[in-house]
Amino acid sequence: MNMKKVIVSRILMLLAISLTLVSCGRSGGSNTSRATGWDINSKEGGFQYNTKFKEQETAPGLVFVEGGTFTMGRVQDDVMHDWNNTPNQQHLQSFYMDETEVTNLMYMEYLDWIKRVYPPEEENFRAIYEGVVPDTLVWRNRLGYNEVMTENYLRHPGYAEYPVVGVSWIQAVEFANWRTDRVNEMYLQKEGYLKQDSQYEATADANFNTDTYINAPTETFGGNEDILKGGKLKPQTDKEGNEINVFASRQTGVISPKYRLPTEAEWEYAALGLSEVRSYNVYRGRKKYPWDGQYTRSGKRQVRGDQLANFKQGKGDYGGIAGWSDDGADITAQVKTYAPNDYGLYDMAGNVAEWVADVYRPIVDDEFNDFNYYRGNVYTKNVLNDDGTVKVVTTDEVEYDTLPNGKLVVRVLPGEIAQQPVDDNETYLRTNFDRADNRNFRDGDRQSSRLYDDGFDEVESDESANVTRKMYNSPKHTVEYDSTGTLIRERDKSNKRTSLINDEVRVYKGGSWRDREYWLDPAQRRYFPQTMATDYIGFRCAMSRVGSKSKSKNKTKN
């Protein structure tokens, strides 16, 4: 019996070894290259790569939205006759979206960081803080008393979980960039690449920026090795004794993709919800609201008659009769007041309308592109020093842009990499793009896409493209500071301007507390200058997904 057990044991051991060898022969092993057979992540140095990466971690505040095809555009009535949302079929890659709008509390955290790192009492930094503070005066009305919101809405704890408003499109983009850096800073601390609580040691000359860390890690935090090498990781050394794996790179999988504003197509797709995405109604563009059904009141027995969103129900009616049909809010409502859609997203209709990334045009050019549609690409590249290193902006090199309303916004914060438009070195003989600024690419009309002149001398010409664009000849107001620092404003008084559309107007989606039911339809679209703000437009962030389309690993393949 003992001999039989020994034989059986040896057979099983040999079988296990054989299976292991077969497995290694097929896959090359997780740390063995199938290209060269060399070891990956060897202790002696060489190629380093995260071969154990499973899938992207869901970043703070986001929920997963699996991509697919859908009908974008008008699904029901078009009482406004805008003709700007003609149905068209689009396909989107999977992405992530904030479950709620960005709240006052979230934005106050941003303001606190800016004030701490770039103290506004210092003359050189004052405009940085003033450029990110929301415009609280948007609440004022010539014939209405709204001072309580003007004074309290942004900062009072009673409004902490209400959506932030008074934020321009530009400010929303800058918030998303800041959020990217703070989240990646947290990830790098957790993985031991940065000293714990390093965010509290940030200064104007020494702070964390994701792009700077990737391209010039030794210049992050001003090169402070106590922070950069103060994590729990012990740097490895190669055969020559040089330190390796001190800094995280894209290959480690630790650094998250960027927070950003969702594209218009992403926002509309996410607003429709999951339950009917694969059904006939949504695929053909028949779904009217983020919830099921054709009405704004609930049909469920327990909450029958309750409003499903916060919107203006009629003239002089912002919430209904108190205690009966009231929707629970007169201005904005606290986030998560109403039920989410099937993706788990709150207030994709009502409460506040939301900025999206796209430049507005009356058409969506699905004939040119029907995959991840987005209008607004302006391609840039890193500015390089004479020695080939990237140019990191210092506190003495801060530059500002003057907005049409005279306000200043910082172009690039200290610690970030200076940017410049791509040039012929990147566009030469390319077929997929041929210029840096693509906001007005294929506007879709003869006047804006060909040499066209009807005597409007005021219209600007694009000499590089040999085109005179006429349809979107919006007013050109001049705002600048003279050598003495005096603000000079010159309003365009021409009577030959025919449009308010230009490359600086952005799409916003969804109805708000000020809007009637018609605007709750996710397909409806409006535009507003990217430099201005209102009391009814907020925003939420999105993030691209890398890797597999679905989070489900066990899908059956036919």
RAQUIUR-V872293 format. One record per pair of residues at least 12 apart in sequence whose ideal C-beta (glycine too) atoms are under 6 Angstrom apart, sorted by the first residue. I is the first residue (numbers start at 1). J is the second residue. D is the distance in Angstrom with one decimal. If there is no record, write none. Layout:
<<I;J;D> <I;J;D>>
This chain:
<<30;51;4.8> <31;51;5.8> <44;239;5.8> <45;238;3.5> <45;244;5.4> <49;251;4.8> <50;252;5.2> <50;253;4.3> <53;253;4.3> <55;547;5.7> <56;545;5.8> <56;546;5.4> <56;547;5.9> <59;183;5.6> <59;256;5.5> <59;543;5.9> <61;98;5.3> <62;96;3.9> <62;543;6.0> <63;99;4.9> <63;344;4.6> <64;96;5.8> <64;551;5.8> <65;95;5.5> <65;97;5.5> <65;270;5.1> <65;343;5.5> <66;94;5.0> <66;550;5.6> <67;92;4.3> <67;93;4.6> <67;94;4.1> <69;91;4.6> <70;269;5.4> <71;87;5.4> <71;89;5.7> <71;285;3.2> <72;88;5.7> <72;90;4.7> <72;265;5.8> <72;268;5.7> <73;85;4.5> <73;86;5.4> <73;87;4.0> <73;88;5.6> <73;523;5.5> <74;87;5.8> <74;523;5.3> <75;285;4.6> <75;286;5.8> <75;288;6.0> <75;523;5.3> <76;288;5.3> <84;362;4.4> <85;523;5.2> <85;525;5.6> <87;285;5.0> <88;364;5.7> <88;366;3.9> <90;265;5.2> <90;370;5.4> <90;373;5.5> <91;371;5.2> <92;265;5.9> <92;269;5.5> <93;372;5.9> <94;545;4.3> <94;549;5.0> <95;266;5.7> <95;542;5.7> <95;544;5.5> <95;545;5.5> <96;543;4.3> <97;270;5.0> <97;542;5.0> <98;540;3.8> <98;541;4.9> <99;344;5.8> <99;345;5.8> <99;346;6.0> <100;335;3.9> <100;346;4.8> <101;163;3.8> <101;352;6.0> <101;538;4.6> <101;540;4.9> <102;164;5.5> <102;539;5.8> <102;540;5.9> <103;161;5.3> <103;335;5.9> <104;154;5.6> <104;159;5.4> <104;160;5.7> <104;162;5.7> <104;164;5.0> <105;160;4.2> <107;164;4.4> <110;175;5.6> <110;178;5.6> <114;129;5.4> <114;132;5.6> <115;129;5.7> <117;202;5.2> <117;204;5.8> <117;207;5.8> <118;204;5.4> <127;400;5.8> <127;408;4.3> <128;410;5.0> <131;408;5.8> <131;409;4.2> <131;410;5.8> <132;171;5.9> <134;154;5.8> <134;166;3.7> <134;167;5.0> <135;166;4.2> <135;533;4.7> <136;150;5.3> <136;154;5.6> <136;166;5.7> <138;166;4.5> <138;533;5.6> <138;534;5.5> <138;535;4.3> <139;535;5.2> <161;334;4.8> <161;335;5.5> <162;332;5.1> <162;334;5.6> <163;332;5.6> <163;352;4.7> <163;538;4.0> <164;538;5.8> <165;535;5.2> <165;538;5.4> <166;533;4.8> <167;533;5.6> <168;531;5.6> <168;532;5.9> <168;533;4.6> <169;355;5.0> <169;506;4.6> <169;530;3.8> <170;409;6.0> <170;530;5.7> <172;355;5.1> <172;539;4.3> <176;259;4.4> <176;260;5.2> <176;541;5.1> <179;259;4.6> <180;210;5.6> <180;258;4.5> <180;259;4.7> <181;208;5.7> <181;209;5.5> <181;210;5.3> <183;256;5.9> <184;210;4.8> <184;255;5.5> <184;256;5.6> <185;199;5.8> <185;208;4.6> <187;254;5.5> <188;248;5.8> <191;254;5.1> <192;231;3.7> <192;232;3.8> <192;233;3.9> <193;231;5.2> <193;248;4.7> <194;231;5.5> <195;227;4.5> <195;230;3.1> <198;227;4.7> <204;395;5.1> <204;414;5.3> <205;222;5.3> <205;395;5.8> <206;221;4.6> <206;222;3.2> <206;224;5.8> <207;415;4.9> <208;220;5.8> <209;415;5.0> <209;416;5.0> <211;417;5.3> <212;392;5.8> <212;417;5.6> <215;390;4.8> <216;390;5.2> <217;247;4.0> <219;392;5.1> <257;543;5.5> <257;544;5.0> <259;541;4.5> <259;543;5.6> <260;542;6.0> <261;355;5.9> <261;356;5.9> <261;357;4.2> <262;356;5.6> <262;542;3.7> <263;357;5.1> <263;374;4.4> <264;356;4.6> <264;358;4.3> <264;507;5.0> <265;373;4.7> <266;542;5.9> <267;356;4.9> <267;509;5.1> <268;522;4.8> <270;343;5.9> <270;345;5.9> <271;290;5.0> <271;348;3.9> <271;522;3.7> <272;287;5.4> <272;522;5.9> <273;290;5.3> <273;341;3.7> <273;342;4.0> <273;343;5.9> <274;342;3.8> <274;343;5.2> <275;342;4.3> <288;521;5.7> <289;349;5.9> <289;520;6.0> <290;341;4.1> <290;348;4.4> <290;349;5.0> <291;308;5.5> <296;308;5.7> <296;517;5.8> <307;327;3.8> <309;338;5.9> <309;349;4.7> <309;350;3.2> <309;520;6.0> <310;327;5.7> <310;329;4.6> <310;333;4.6> <310;350;4.3> <310;351;4.6> <310;513;5.3> <311;350;4.5> <311;511;5.1> <311;515;5.7> <312;514;5.8> <312;515;5.9> <312;516;5.5> <318;330;4.7> <331;513;5.6> <332;351;5.7> <332;352;5.9> <332;513;5.5> <333;351;5.6> <349;510;5.7> <349;511;5.7> <349;520;4.0> <350;511;5.3> <350;520;6.0> <352;512;5.0> <352;536;5.8> <352;538;3.8> <353;508;4.9> <353;510;4.9> <353;512;4.3> <353;536;5.8> <353;537;5.0> <354;509;5.8> <354;510;5.4> <354;538;5.8> <354;539;5.2> <354;540;6.0> <355;508;5.3> <355;539;4.3> <356;507;5.1> <356;509;5.6> <357;376;5.8> <358;375;5.1> <358;376;5.4> <358;507;4.6> <359;375;5.0> <359;376;4.5> <359;439;4.8> <359;503;5.9> <360;505;4.9> <360;507;4.9> <360;527;3.5> <363;444;4.6> <365;442;5.4> <365;444;5.8> <368;442;5.7> <376;439;5.6> <377;438;4.4> <378;437;5.0> <379;422;4.6> <379;436;5.0> <380;419;4.2> <380;421;5.8> <381;422;5.3> <382;417;5.1> <383;418;3.9> <383;420;5.2> <390;417;5.0> <391;418;4.4> <392;417;5.9> <393;412;5.0> <393;414;5.5> <393;416;5.6> <393;418;5.4> <394;414;5.9> <395;414;4.7> <399;411;4.6> <402;479;5.5> <402;480;6.0> <403;531;4.4> <404;477;5.5> <404;479;5.4> <404;531;5.7> <406;479;5.6> <406;487;5.2> <421;436;3.6> <422;436;4.8> <439;503;4.3> <440;503;5.7> <445;471;5.3> <447;470;4.4> <447;471;4.4> <448;469;4.7> <448;471;4.5> <452;470;5.4> <453;468;5.3> <456;496;5.2> <458;494;5.2> <459;473;4.8> <472;499;5.2> <472;501;4.7> <472;502;5.6> <473;497;5.8> <473;498;6.0> <474;499;5.3> <474;500;5.3> <474;502;4.2> <475;492;4.0> <475;497;5.0> <476;492;4.9> <477;491;5.4> <477;492;5.2> <478;490;4.1> <504;530;5.2> <505;527;4.6> <505;529;5.5> <506;530;4.7> <507;525;5.5> <507;527;5.7> <508;526;5.8> <508;528;5.8> <508;537;5.3> <512;536;3.8> <514;536;4.5>>
